[in-house]
Amino acid sequence: MQARILMVQGTSSDAGKSAVVTGLCRYYKRKGQRVAPFKPQNMALNSAVTVDGGEIGRAQVVQAQACGLAPHTDMNPVLLKPNSDKTAQIILQGKAVKNLSAKGYHAYKAQVMPVVLDSFQRLQTQYQYVIVEGAGSPAEINLRDSDVANMGFAEAVDCPVILVADIERGGVFAQLVGTLDLLSQSEQDRILGFVINRFRGDVEILQPGIDWLEQRTGKPVFGVLPYLHNLYLESEDSVAVSQETLTESDFNIVVPRFPRMSNHTDFDALRLQSGVNIQFVYSAEEMDKADLIILAGSKSVRDDLAWLKDNGWATAIQRHLRYGGKVMGLCGGYQMLGEWIHDPLGIEGGAGSSEGLGLLEMQTQLTDHKQLKQVTGTFKQGGSAFSGYEIHAGVSEGAALNSAVLVMESGELEGAVSNDGQVLGTYVHGIFDQAEACLQLLTWAGLADELEVIDKSALAEQGIEWVADTLEEYLDMQKLERCMQAFTSK
């Protein structure tokens, strides 16, 4: 028996597709159904490692959690990770295959759709429901001739669609009607109805507009979802970083905001922690008081290293260290702390070498083999447990590695700390997510106050439950089920 399929598309990026899919996944799991998420194509610099050793977008990891599943590469068979404004790394079923320009990828899509359908068909035979997330908007008519992310996929598998619009952006009825009008007749026919997201206020005031929309389109509004204040769900987009004002009383962390910063979800646990401020800053001249500077991961390490120097950060970091501050590097940021980064094959751009910040006695060579693995272990000093994942195309060597930070479960040593203890680096993403590990790192960085550290995994579970509760309360799920059944029976 094949799964029932429902696709969630949006009138724009960040309309709320990911959250709606997450909520639907948990809703059907609560009903005792075997359910899985699926996103044909994702473009994001935030990614995660799956149980089968591949790389997918983080939104699908959250959705897998909502389903009670371990994330798998079949849930997001195509991941595009931008290297620059014009090129992206193409990851198919978890493995990097090549770098292409936008035009090159457009021509390459004929080879992508079979990969998408291969993954989808496996899920379709294993689960009772598959909830599919679109990407961007289906009304991007310049991309329709080779679309694999929205209606191109929906047409290929003949599945029904609901359309989500964000009322916070304004013009919600124009969003929905305009999107619908730009679709072909067959595409319009597969849209079951609409969901209006992030509404504030009295829904009765909106009702005349809803009545007009339903009469104008002949399609129902399944519900109006309220704005959920302080909802925590991981973001898949590297630009979705909030700014905070640094204060004198709290422990202040500054993160230089690289143009190609990746996996900013590394900082979610810190952002959620009371008593800790975190600020993402472009220019070193904008930096206020800092107790800790963290260099994040990067999709183009040598380019972001050049940006770092051009924007005054090398000098600012040296000054910060002279005054006794601490500096930490994660993944690409860890590589920048060394003496040299070599890219002889041009893995992340033009071939060549770049001089690092010289804060750790090591060198890194980028290779065409990307390290993808989930890891667990303990801190070498202090013994706190940690877990996380590695995603990097570099091998680091040098005397600094003799002063390791972590001991993997396998016994392998990882990371490096300087002789004076002021500089620390690791390849492990997600290292702040466990309360015990987070507390040890903050203590190393100089936070003297006792903190009740946030349990990020528990908070993520609360967010999933809240979204599912909201969908149950505000969406007419019985009407949606009837429309799904009518579509599949036609």
MIVO-829619 format. One record per residue (C-alpha): x, y, z. Coordinates in pm, whole numbers, padded with zeros to 5 digits, always signed. Example, Ala and Ser with C-alpha at 12.3 -4.5 7.8 and 13.67 -1.06 7.14 Angstrom:
<nodes>
+01230-00450+00780/+01367-00106+00714/
</nodes>
This chain:
<nodes>
+00000+00000+00000/+00137+00340-00097/+00138+00642+00132/-00107+00928+00118/+00078+01238+00003/+00021+01603+00088/+00248+01882-00036/+00280+02216+00143/+00381+02505-00081/+00414+02874+00003/+00352+03204-00166/+00711+03300-00078/+01017+03190+00110/+00966+03189+00488/+00587+03178+00453/+00582+02904+00718/+00602+02589+00506/+00860+02420+00728/+00661+02481+01045/+00334+02361+00888/+00502+02043+00762/+00656+01990+01106/+00317+02030+01272/+00144+01798+01027/+00413+01534+01079/+00357+01540+01455/-00022+01551+01410/-00024+01227+01208/+00228+01064+01441/-00009+01140+01730/-00283+00964+01531/-00068+00652+01524/+00028+00686+01157/+00369+00607+01014/+00463+00943+00863/+00777+01085+00702/+00881+01431+00576/+01013+01499+00228/+01162+01804+00059/+01264+01746-00303/+01510+02036-00316/+01648+02257-00044/+01883+02555-00068/+02047+02625+00266/+02383+02668+00435/+02247+02498+00747/+02277+02123+00709/+02306+01811+00920/+02449+01459+00899/+02206+01168+00871/+02220+00817+01010/+02321+00689+00665/+02620+00925+00652/+02480+01191+00421/+02400+01561+00435/+02053+01719+00431/+01887+02047+00528/+01821+02101+00897/+01449+02164+00850/+01407+01800+00751/+01595+01693+01065/+01337+01878+01275/+01055+01727+01070/+01203+01379+01116/+01206+01442+01491/+00839+01536+01466/+00776+01197+01305/+00982+01012+01566/+01237+00913+01301/+01611+00937+01257/+01686+01173+00964/+01769+01002+00633/+01903+01135+00303/+01584+01025+00124/+01399+01300+00315/+01591+01571+00125/+01753+01422-00187/+01873+01754-00332/+02057+02011-00121/+02211+02321-00276/+02477+02494-00064/+02578+02832-00209/+02953+02886-00250/+02903+03242-00373/+02630+03459-00521/+02667+03269-00849/+02763+02908-00769/+02649+02633-00536/+02761+02288-00431/+02515+02023-00551/+02445+01747-00299/+02242+01450-00423/+02112+01191-00178/+02354+01319+00082/+02674+01330-00125/+02841+01631-00289/+02866+01570-00665/+02978+01901-00820/+02973+02280-00810/+02753+02456-01064/+02643+02804-01157/+02272+02887-01148/+02258+02848-01526/+02453+02522-01510/+02220+02379-01247/+01916+02479-01452/+02051+02264-01737/+02143+01986-01493/+01792+01948-01348/+01696+01683-01604/+01939+01455-01417/+01807+01564-01079/+01440+01468-01110/+01510+01090-01134/+01712+01118-00811/+01424+01302-00642/+01170+01042-00755/+01397+00756-00648/+01410+00883-00290/+01041+00971-00285/+00931+00629-00406/+01125+00458-00128/+00949+00672+00133/+00613+00620-00035/+00637+00243+00010/+00753+00259+00375/+00508+00505+00530/+00135+00571+00551/+00174+00948+00503/+00447+01155+00337/+00426+01529+00401/+00615+01719+00133/+00760+02069+00164/+00804+02292-00137/+01075+02556-00178/+01032+02928-00233/+00720+02988-00444/+00555+02783-00721/+00486+03110-00906/+00852+03161-01006/+00758+03125-01371/+01117+03167-01494/+01200+02830-01331/+00888+02635-01422/+01018+02455-01729/+01254+02240-01518/+01105+02270-01172/+01175+01989-00926/+01096+02175-00603/+00729+02273-00631/+00467+02205-00897/+00713+02016-01115/+00735+01756-00842/+00364+01768-00760/+00275+01708-01124/+00528+01426-01153/+00379+01231-00859/+00022+01366-00895/-00017+01483-00536/-00248+01744-00378/-00113+02075-00249/-00207+02330+00017/-00079+02686-00021/+00053+02880+00281/+00076+03261+00294/+00232+03485+00558/-00005+03766+00656/+00280+03942+00842/+00425+04041+00504/+00104+04225+00409/-00113+04170+00102/-00205+03816+00197/-00501+03795-00043/-00289+03930-00327/-00024+03669-00242/-00273+03384-00266/-00472+03501-00568/-00162+03614-00755/+00016+03285-00695/-00287+03086-00804/-00336+03293-01120/+00025+03234-01229/-00018+02856-01224/-00135+02639-01510/-00485+02491-01495/-00360+02147-01393/-00149+02304-01118/-00443+02511-00994/-00659+02200-00985/-00428+02022-00744/-00436+02305-00487/-00688+02192-00228/-00703+02523-00042/-00517+02778+00164/-00362+02836+00506/-00306+03189+00634/-00011+03205+00872/+00114+03439+01148/-00209+03628+01211/-00234+03872+01504/-00567+03999+01631/-00935+03911+01599/-00996+03666+01314/-01352+03800+01273/-01202+04115+01121/-01035+03894+00859/-01349+03693+00783/-01486+03917+00502/-01158+03875+00318/-01166+03499+00369/-01521+03486+00233/-01416+03687-00073/-01110+03465-00129/-01312+03145-00114/-01573+03285-00352/-01307+03425-00588/-01104+03104-00610/-01357+02832-00529/-01111+02692-00276/-01145+02679+00104/-00927+02842+00367/-00848+02550+00596/-00749+02779+00880/-00582+03094+01007/-00279+03021+01224/-00188+03270+01497/+00153+03426+01539/+00342+03205+01787/+00555+03434+02001/+00890+03289+02111/+00842+02969+01913/+01170+02781+01878/+01220+02574+01565/+01561+02553+01398/+01602+02780+01096/+01724+02642+00765/+01829+02978+00624/+02162+03132+00720/+02024+03486+00690/+01762+03429+00960/+01985+03557+01239/+01841+03798+01494/+02050+04079+01639/+02080+04151+02009/+02219+04452+02194/+02520+04374+02411/+02496+04472+02775/+02756+04521+03046/+02599+04277+03291/+02570+03966+03075/+02836+03738+02928/+02886+03876+02577/+02967+03662+02272/+03050+03819+01935/+03032+03624+01608/+03177+03784+01293/+02906+03744+01033/+03083+03591+00736/+02919+03626+00393/+02914+03244+00366/+02855+03157+00731/+02712+02806+00758/+02535+02610+01030/+02446+02913+01240/+02218+02675+01434/+02538+02600+01629/+02457+02917+01822/+02091+02848+01899/+02164+02705+02243/+02368+03015+02329/+02100+03253+02200/+01842+03080+02417/+02057+03094+02731/+01968+03353+02995/+02265+03557+03114/+02435+03527+02774/+02419+03779+02491/+02522+03687+02139/+02565+03931+01854/+02640+03871+01486/+02857+04159+01362/+02983+04255+01016/+03270+04495+01086/+03511+04473+01378/+03456+04847+01428/+03095+04768+01527/+03203+04527+01801/+03122+04626+02156/+03252+04456+02468/+03321+04086+02407/+03406+03808+02650/+03425+03548+02375/+03467+03572+01997/+03350+03269+01799/+03443+03212+01435/+03160+03015+01277/+03157+02753+01006/+03194+02868+00646/+03103+02732+00305/+03400+02919+00147/+03668+02930+00412/+03943+03114+00225/+03702+03378+00093/+03554+03434+00439/+03905+03448+00587/+03990+03725+00340/+03666+03903+00437/+03762+03868+00803/+04095+04041+00745/+03948+04309+00518/+03695+04403+00787/+03950+04449+01064/+03886+04129+01253/+04244+03996+01256/+04361+04308+01443/+04053+04311+01667/+04103+03946+01763/+04467+04006+01855/+04364+04303+02072/+04088+04092+02232/+04344+03824+02322/+04589+04077+02467/+04317+04188+02708/+04261+03828+02817/+03959+03740+02600/+03890+03396+02456/+03854+03294+02091/+03686+02980+01958/+03661+02841+01606/+03400+02597+01476/+03474+02392+01164/+03574+02651+00900/+03639+02899+01180/+03870+02640+01338/+04064+02617+01011/+04104+02997+01005/+04275+02987+01346/+04567+02796+01195/+04872+02915+01001/+04769+02820+00648/+04470+02690+00451/+04559+02513+00126/+04310+02441-00151/+04520+02291-00433/+04217+02144-00615/+04001+02456-00596/+03739+02275-00385/+03584+02599-00259/+03685+02841-00534/+04013+02926-00701/+04305+02694-00626/+04569+02836-00394/+04669+02895-00033/+04574+03155+00226/+04763+03255+00537/+04551+03197+00846/+04530+03395+01169/+04826+03205+01314/+04664+03144+01653/+04705+02765+01641/+05013+02583+01514/+04846+02384+01237/+04772+02384+00865/+04465+02264+00677/+04439+02116+00330/+04100+02101+00161/+04031+01772-00017/+03762+01644-00250/+03642+01401+00019/+03396+01560+00262/+03392+01430+00618/+03032+01348+00715/+02972+01178+01048/+02781+01192+01373/+03008+01194+01677/+02991+01148+02053/+03251+01150+02329/+03383+01351+02621/+03599+01658+02679/+03963+01566+02739/+03972+01805+03034/+03670+01795+03263/+03512+01487+03110/+03181+01645+03009/+02986+01444+02754/+02913+01589+02409/+02751+01483+02083/+02735+01650+01745/+02831+01606+01382/+03112+01687+01140/+03072+01835+00790/+03400+01955+00641/+03623+01917+00336/+03952+01968+00516/+04226+01778+00700/+04419+01966+00966/+04767+01874+01087/+05024+02029+01318/+05160+02051+01671/+04844+02221+01798/+04652+01895+01759/+04869+01743+02033/+04666+01956+02275/+04328+01809+02183/+03993+01926+02317/+03774+01618+02270/+03803+01242+02299/+03572+01065+02058/+03389+00750+02158/+03628+00568+01924/+03926+00699+02125/+04029+00943+01849/+04139+01287+01967/+03981+01597+01812/+04025+01973+01815/+04301+02190+01957/+04361+02443+02234/+04649+02689+02251/+04923+02659+02515/+04788+02962+02703/+04434+02823+02692/+04288+03132+02522/+04218+02982+02177/+04016+02669+02110/+03897+02503+01791/+03691+02201+01692/+03530+02048+01383/+03224+01939+01583/+02898+02119+01504/+02624+02120+01766/+02870+02109+02053/+02673+02368+02254/+02346+02174+02225/+02403+01949+02528/+02376+02137+02857/+02681+01969+03011/+02908+02048+02716/+02772+02401+02682/+02843+02474+03047/+03200+02345+03021/+03273+02563+02718/+03119+02873+02878/+03323+02808+03194/+03640+02782+02982/+03544+03108+02814/+03531+03284+03151/+03168+03274+03258/+03191+03256+03636/+02820+03266+03719/+02632+02945+03785/+02379+02890+03508/+02087+02658+03458/+02184+02580+03100/+01907+02543+02843/+01833+02191+02719/+01800+02264+02349/+01659+01922+02259/+01378+01959+02516/+01303+02310+02388/+01291+02181+02028/+01044+01912+02132/+00827+02175+02302/+00829+02379+01980/+00717+02081+01773/+00438+02004+02018/+00324+02367+02018/+00302+02381+01639/+00109+02052+01629/-00129+02177+01899/-00183+02497+01699/-00265+02308+01380/-00511+02086+01566/-00684+02390+01711/-00689+02626+01414/-00691+02406+01102/-01001+02218+00989/-00821+01886+00961/-01142+01694+00885/-01210+01918+00585/-00847+01882+00474/-00872+01502+00497/-01194+01503+00295/-01032+01718+00026/-00729+01487+00015/-00955+01184-00021/-01158+01350-00297/-00838+01435-00485/-00700+01082-00472/-01038+00932-00566/-01091+01140-00879/
</nodes>
